[in-house]
Amino acid sequence: MMILKNIGKKYQGKSVLSELNLEITEQETLCILGKSGCGKSTLLKVMAGLELPDVGSFDVDGQNIFDVAAEKRGIVYMSQEPFLFPHLNVFENIAFGLRVRKWKDSEVEQKVNALALRLGLTEELIKFPHQLSGGQKQRVNFGRSLIIEPRLILLDEPFGSLDSQTRAEMQSLFHDVRKEKKITALFVTHDLKEALIMGDRIARMDQGRLKVYSSAETFLNSEEVDIKEELSFWKRMIATVR
């Protein structure tokens, strides 16, 4: 269990995260919905160590992770943009975390090749980022995140810039790999459909405050106006198509 308690963060006197509490169960994917600017990305950056909270704690196995250097937390932050190393080929981009940890070459080769096969990247290993499509770049980014087997992956709208077909493929890939690798993840999105597909549980953030729903059904039956409006829209679209 990972527990965030009373997380607060302000920018220039404006509250971005306010008394935020959250419990994350091992091997679950929690999807966080919310409009732009509501604090979703800030929460992930605080957890990853890219931003410092003003108050609060983040306990993992009884230890406050905020007291641990970002690179030692075992937490990976994955954004919408892959940010691959342009001077490294696909193999070395995926292997980067293992190289930093001084793994033996033979072990790196075995682990990277096995993961590349799972991600459908075997034929791309000698290519460089500029030779890849958007979907391929995000697969490499995903592989680089997974290779070190982090205790938690934080995904900040990771498929938002992809076309609809590639996005669906990446959603399916993540869904399969997270079960296989027993991943614990926070998945931030503004897309209701994606949240329902990807999440074991769903949370909604509004003005720096987080509300977690016990199930998708509870979430869908909530009284949130924007959710009902979007559901109504999709029902009208389906009716029109039929």
C-alpha positions as CSV (number, residue, x, y, z in Angstrom):
1,M,0.0,0.0,0.0
2,M,1.2,3.5,-0.9
3,I,-0.4,6.3,1.1
4,L,-0.3,10.0,0.4
5,K,-1.4,12.2,3.3
6,N,-2.5,15.9,3.3
7,I,-0.4,16.8,0.2
8,G,-0.4,20.5,-0.4
9,K,1.3,22.6,-3.1
10,K,1.1,26.2,-4.1
11,Y,2.5,28.2,-7.0
12,Q,2.8,32.0,-6.4
13,G,0.4,31.8,-3.6
14,K,-2.3,29.8,-5.6
15,S,-3.2,26.4,-4.3
16,V,-2.7,23.6,-6.8
17,L,-3.0,20.6,-4.5
18,S,-5.0,21.0,-1.4
19,E,-5.2,18.5,1.5
20,L,-4.9,15.6,-0.9
21,N,-5.2,12.1,0.4
22,L,-4.8,8.9,-1.5
23,E,-4.2,5.2,-1.0
24,I,-2.9,3.1,-3.9
25,T,-3.1,-0.7,-3.7
26,E,-0.2,-2.8,-5.1
27,Q,-0.7,-3.9,-8.7
28,E,-3.7,-1.7,-9.4
29,T,-4.0,1.0,-12.0
30,L,-5.8,4.1,-10.7
31,C,-7.0,6.5,-13.4
32,I,-7.3,10.2,-12.5
33,L,-9.6,12.3,-14.6
34,G,-9.8,16.1,-14.6
35,K,-9.7,19.2,-16.7
36,S,-6.5,20.9,-17.7
37,G,-5.0,22.9,-14.8
38,C,-6.7,21.0,-12.1
39,G,-3.5,19.7,-10.6
40,K,-3.2,16.2,-12.1
41,S,0.3,16.6,-13.6
42,T,1.5,18.4,-10.5
43,L,0.5,15.5,-8.3
44,L,2.5,13.0,-10.4
45,K,5.5,15.3,-10.5
46,V,5.4,15.6,-6.7
47,M,5.3,11.8,-6.3
48,A,8.1,11.4,-8.8
49,G,10.3,13.9,-7.1
50,L,10.2,16.4,-9.9
51,E,8.4,18.9,-7.7
52,L,8.6,19.5,-4.0
53,P,5.3,19.5,-1.9
54,D,4.8,22.3,0.6
55,V,3.3,19.9,3.1
56,G,2.3,16.2,3.4
57,S,3.9,12.8,3.3
58,F,4.1,9.9,0.8
59,D,4.5,6.6,2.7
60,V,5.6,3.4,1.1
61,D,6.3,0.4,3.4
62,G,6.4,2.8,6.3
63,Q,8.9,5.1,4.8
64,N,8.2,8.7,3.7
65,I,9.4,8.7,0.1
66,F,9.7,12.5,0.2
67,D,12.9,11.9,2.3
68,V,14.4,9.8,-0.5
69,A,16.2,11.2,-3.6
70,A,14.1,11.1,-6.7
71,E,16.4,8.6,-8.5
72,K,16.2,6.2,-5.6
73,R,12.5,6.1,-5.2
74,G,11.8,3.3,-7.7
75,I,9.2,5.5,-9.3
76,V,9.1,6.3,-13.0
77,Y,7.3,9.3,-14.6
78,M,6.1,8.9,-18.2
79,S,4.8,11.9,-20.0
80,Q,2.9,12.5,-23.3
81,E,6.2,13.3,-25.0
82,P,8.7,10.4,-25.2
83,F,11.8,12.5,-24.7
84,L,14.1,9.8,-26.0
85,F,17.9,10.3,-26.2
86,P,18.4,11.3,-29.9
87,H,22.0,10.1,-30.0
88,L,21.1,6.6,-28.7
89,N,19.4,3.8,-30.7
90,V,16.3,2.1,-29.5
91,F,18.2,-0.7,-27.8
92,E,20.3,1.8,-25.8
93,N,17.3,4.0,-25.0
94,I,15.5,1.1,-23.4
95,A,18.7,-0.1,-21.7
96,F,19.6,3.3,-20.2
97,G,18.3,2.5,-16.7
98,L,20.2,-0.8,-16.6
99,R,23.4,0.9,-17.8
100,V,23.1,3.5,-15.0
101,R,22.8,0.6,-12.5
102,K,25.9,-1.0,-13.9
103,W,24.3,-4.2,-15.2
104,K,26.5,-6.7,-17.1
105,D,26.4,-6.4,-20.9
106,S,25.1,-10.0,-21.2
107,E,22.3,-9.3,-18.7
108,V,21.3,-6.0,-20.4
109,E,21.2,-7.7,-23.8
110,Q,19.0,-10.5,-22.5
111,K,16.6,-8.2,-20.7
112,V,16.3,-5.6,-23.4
113,N,15.7,-8.2,-26.2
114,A,13.0,-10.0,-24.2
115,L,11.2,-6.7,-23.5
116,A,11.6,-5.5,-27.0
117,L,9.9,-8.7,-28.3
118,R,7.0,-8.1,-25.9
119,L,6.7,-4.5,-27.1
120,G,6.9,-5.3,-30.8
121,L,10.2,-3.5,-31.2
122,T,12.6,-6.2,-32.2
123,E,13.0,-4.9,-35.7
124,E,13.6,-1.3,-34.5
125,L,16.4,-1.9,-32.0
126,I,19.2,-0.5,-34.2
127,K,17.1,2.5,-35.3
128,F,17.4,6.0,-33.8
129,P,14.4,8.1,-32.5
130,H,14.2,10.2,-35.6
131,Q,13.5,7.1,-37.6
132,L,10.5,6.0,-35.6
133,S,6.8,6.8,-35.7
134,G,5.0,8.4,-32.8
135,G,3.6,5.1,-31.6
136,Q,7.0,3.4,-31.8
137,K,8.6,6.2,-29.8
138,Q,6.1,5.8,-27.1
139,R,6.7,2.0,-27.1
140,V,10.4,2.7,-26.5
141,N,9.5,5.2,-23.8
142,F,7.3,2.5,-22.2
143,G,10.1,0.0,-22.4
144,R,12.6,2.4,-20.9
145,S,10.2,2.9,-18.0
146,L,9.5,-0.9,-17.5
147,I,13.1,-2.2,-17.8
148,I,14.0,-1.2,-14.3
149,E,10.9,-2.8,-12.8
150,P,9.8,0.3,-10.8
151,R,7.5,0.0,-7.8
152,L,5.2,2.6,-9.4
153,I,4.7,4.1,-12.8
154,L,3.2,7.5,-13.2
155,L,1.6,8.0,-16.6
156,D,0.8,11.6,-17.5
157,E,-1.6,11.4,-20.5
158,P,1.0,9.1,-22.2
159,F,-1.1,8.4,-25.3
160,G,-2.7,11.8,-25.8
161,S,-0.7,12.8,-28.8
162,L,-1.2,9.6,-30.7
163,D,-3.7,8.9,-33.5
164,S,-6.8,6.9,-32.5
165,Q,-5.6,3.6,-33.9
166,T,-2.2,3.8,-32.3
167,R,-3.7,5.0,-29.1
168,A,-6.0,2.0,-29.0
169,E,-3.0,-0.3,-29.6
170,M,-1.0,1.3,-26.8
171,Q,-3.9,1.0,-24.4
172,S,-4.2,-2.7,-25.2
173,L,-0.5,-3.2,-24.8
174,F,-0.3,-1.4,-21.5
175,H,-3.4,-3.4,-20.3
176,D,-1.6,-6.7,-21.1
177,V,1.8,-5.8,-19.9
178,R,0.6,-4.3,-16.6
179,K,-1.0,-7.7,-15.7
180,E,2.0,-9.6,-16.9
181,K,4.5,-7.4,-15.0
182,K,2.2,-6.8,-12.0
183,I,2.5,-3.1,-12.4
184,T,1.2,-0.5,-10.0
185,A,0.3,2.7,-11.8
186,L,-1.3,6.1,-11.7
187,F,-2.7,7.0,-15.1
188,V,-3.7,10.6,-15.7
189,T,-6.1,11.4,-18.5
190,H,-8.8,13.8,-19.4
191,D,-10.5,11.2,-21.6
192,L,-13.5,9.4,-19.9
193,K,-13.4,6.4,-22.3
194,E,-9.7,5.9,-21.7
195,A,-10.2,6.0,-17.9
196,L,-12.9,3.4,-18.0
197,I,-10.7,1.1,-20.2
198,M,-7.5,1.5,-18.3
199,G,-8.4,1.9,-14.6
200,D,-9.2,-0.6,-11.9
201,R,-10.5,2.4,-10.0
202,I,-11.2,5.9,-11.1
203,A,-10.6,9.2,-9.3
204,R,-11.6,12.8,-10.2
205,M,-9.5,15.9,-9.5
206,D,-11.0,19.3,-9.3
207,Q,-9.2,22.4,-8.2
208,G,-6.5,20.5,-6.4
209,R,-8.8,18.1,-4.5
210,L,-9.1,14.4,-5.3
211,K,-12.2,12.2,-5.0
212,V,-11.7,8.5,-5.4
213,Y,-14.5,6.2,-6.4
214,S,-14.7,2.6,-5.2
215,S,-15.7,1.2,-8.6
216,A,-16.4,2.3,-12.2
217,E,-20.1,1.8,-11.6
218,T,-20.0,4.2,-8.6
219,F,-18.2,6.7,-10.7
220,L,-20.6,6.5,-13.6
221,N,-23.6,6.9,-11.2
222,S,-22.1,10.0,-9.5
223,E,-23.7,13.4,-9.7
224,E,-20.8,15.1,-11.5
225,V,-22.4,17.3,-14.1
226,D,-19.6,17.1,-16.7
227,I,-19.5,13.3,-16.5
228,K,-23.2,13.0,-17.1
229,E,-23.0,15.4,-20.0
230,E,-20.2,13.4,-21.7
231,L,-22.1,10.1,-21.1
232,S,-25.2,11.7,-22.6
233,F,-23.2,12.8,-25.6
234,W,-21.8,9.3,-26.3
235,K,-25.3,7.8,-26.0
236,R,-26.6,10.3,-28.6
237,M,-23.7,9.5,-30.9
238,I,-24.4,5.8,-30.7
239,A,-28.1,6.3,-31.3
240,T,-27.3,8.4,-34.4
241,V,-24.9,5.8,-35.8
242,R,-27.4,3.0,-35.3
